[in-house]
Amino acid sequence: MIANPSHHGGTETRSKLLHEALTENIIGAAIEVHKTLGPGLLESAYEECLCHELHLRGINFQRQVPLPVRYKEINLDCGYRIDLVVEDCVIFELKCVEHVLPVHEAQLITYLKLTGKRVGLIFNFHVAVLMRGGLVRKIL
């Protein structure tokens, strides 16, 4: 199942979402960074500040995690990197784009499949209000 919070209801689970407390904490950290900095900076600035905010909140994460592509029984280094893996269970991708496009969402879903993780978040820091068009949550 895939859930997207920008579409309230629909495919979102009626019971508790997978890793709900953690994702709410991550979203809170991202909102704090966005509220403090606003839109208009490079992705690297938001990533640096978000890592600091996660650290302040005591949330464990790995940054720029290499993602090999498994092809015919071999792992190939194709240069892919996951922006953040939070608490070894949530993939977090940062964007600074006009709009999150289907290709960004497809990338996140592929990252989830390749890692075996089930929850992923995309944050687009280029929007005026993060909770309006700046957040995508996917669940496999």
C-alpha positions, 0 to 999 in steps of 0.5 A: 500500500502507498499512502500520501498525506497530501491526499487525506483519506483515500489510501492512507491506513485507517489505523495507526500509520507505520512508524507514525511517531517517528515520522511525526518527529521527523516532520516536526524537525523539517518544519522547524528548519523550514520555519527558521530558514524559509525557502530559497537555499540550496538543498545542502544547506537544508540537509545540514540544518536538518541533520543538526535538528535531528541530532538536537532531538536525539534522533539517529540518522545516517547521511548520504547513504550509498545505495548499490543497485542489485543486478543479476546477483551482484551489487553495482555502485551506480552512484546513488545516495539516499539523503538520510536514513532515519533510525534505520527505518525511514528514508528521507529525501530532500528536494528544492524544486518548484514541484515534487514530480512523479519522477521524485516519487518513483525514485523514493519508491525504488529506494524503498524497494532496493533497501527493503525499508517500508516508509519514505518521506520527500520534503520540498523546501522550495515551497512557501508552506512545507505542509502544503505541497512540500511533503510526500509520505510513501509506505510500501 
